[in-house]
């Protein structure tokens, strides 16, 4: 992503080792390129909304992640069911695959 506006102001703050690890995990969960990008987006959201929960609550993020994983499991199960039906047809088995 190309940055079109020059960024000439800098903000710095220190974090503990645990906070740093949590920020790294948040980068992975949100798709941020870096902790700087994550912090910049969080600060923008707080400035725009006045809310200290810029990315939703941890529970909301966990539920969203879980929903995505359940969806993937359902897709895999559907593919397996289709494969089992094809195998059943090839073998001439009359038992129904659920």
N, C-alpha and C positions, 0 to 999 in steps of 0.2 A: 504494500500500500504506500503510495507516494504522499508525502506531506506537502501540501501546497502553501501553507502559512508558516512563516518563520516562527520558531519557538525560541524566544530569547530570555525568558524568565525561568528560573530554576527554583524548585522547592526540594528541600532535603530533610529527612527525619530518620532517626534510628529505630530499629525494631529488634526484638529478641530473636534468638535462634528459632524458637517455636513459632513466633509470628511470621518469620521469614518462610518457614516450611509451609505454614498455612497459606501464605500468599502464593507460593509456588503451586500448591494444589489448586487454589482458586484460578490461577492462570490456566491450568489444564482444563478445569471444569467449564470455564467461560470462553475458552478459545483465544485468550489474550496472547499476544506475541511475547510480552515481557511483563515484569512486575510494574515497570514504568507505565506501560499502556494500560494495565489494569488500574493502577492508582489514578491515572489521568481520567479514565472513563468514570471511575467511582466518584472522583471529585466533581466532574461535570454533572453527574446525575444528582449528587447532593446539592450542588449549586442551583440546578434547575428545579428540583422538586422539594428541597428543604428536608428531605428524608435521609435518615442515617442508614437506611437499608436499600442501597442503590441497585442491588441485584436480586432483591427478594430475600426472604428468610432462608436460612439453611434448610429448614424443613421443606419449603417450596422447591428448592433446588434438588434436594434428595428425592422428593416425590416425582419431580419431572424426570430425573435420571432413571428412577425405578420404572416409571411408565415406559420410557424408551426401551429399557432392557426387557421388560415383559413383552412389549411389542415384537422385539426381535426373537424372543423365545417362541411366541405364537407363530411367527413366520416359519421358523425352523420346524416346529411341530407340524405345520400344514404341509410343508415339503416332504417330511418323513411319512406322513399319512398318504400323500399322493404316491410316493415310492412304494409303500406297502400295498396299496391298491393295484399298482401295476404288476408287482411281483405276484400277487394273488391271482390276477388275471392270467399271467403267463403259466402259472402252475395249475390253474384250473381249480383252485381252492374256493369252496363256497362260503366259508366263514366270513362274516362282515368285519371289516376293520373300522374301529370307532374313530 
